[in-house]
Amino acid sequence: MPLEIITVPCLSDNYAYLAHDAATEATAVIDVPEATPILNALRARGWRASHILITHHHDDHIAGVEALAAATGARVIGAAADAHRLPPLDDEVTEGDVIRIGMDEGHVLAVPGHTSGHIAFHFPASNVAFTADSLMSAGCGRLFEGTPGQMWESLSKLMALPADTLICSGHEYTASNIRFALSVDPDNPALLARAARVTAARALGAATVPVPLSEELATNPFLRAKDAADFARLRALKDRF
């Protein structure tokens, strides 16, 4: 059976995720902006965190890691390249490493750009990828440490995943990202339809993530760029938007 994925709102606009294997009761937590909402979500389902997977070092993704690890005994896993600026790690990983969560296996992908050590976790059997602030819903992360070329390479790697892969990103930024997308791709019917769905969802206070990669390919301007130079142009426009 595929992993059961639960989206957990944290802070003002962050998301953490629970990935639960029913056969073994193993549960991974992907990023920990704060511990309390995650502990509440685990307790509500009778689950216990067995692993904590960290995508990158920004405080709004790791601030609750040590508290959650202390409360649950979960094994903490993050990028070897960022070990010096992450909470204490039980396992340091690089691209190509595989993490077993119960009966499922997650593949580590290096996706620098937003930060130099950003990683993503792809679980092929469950058709899900945890991309945090690399590939985001209708957008991509700001380039704080990487170059446009690095981010384009990272996004190209994620674009190559199966189209039905569910993309779990790190923030509720979809509405603002779509406003920018419409400014550069105003006649895209798929984007116009997505904008209407997002407006309706946010009016109800509902999360707009996860999203199938197929929808990102059809509507995300950064994935619709022609090449690295076009991506760099779009990213510069977004930074000024």
Order of alpha helices (4+ residues) and beta strands (2+ residues): beta-beta-beta-alpha-beta-alpha-alpha-beta-beta-beta-beta-beta-beta-beta-beta-alpha-beta-alpha-alpha-beta-alpha-alpha
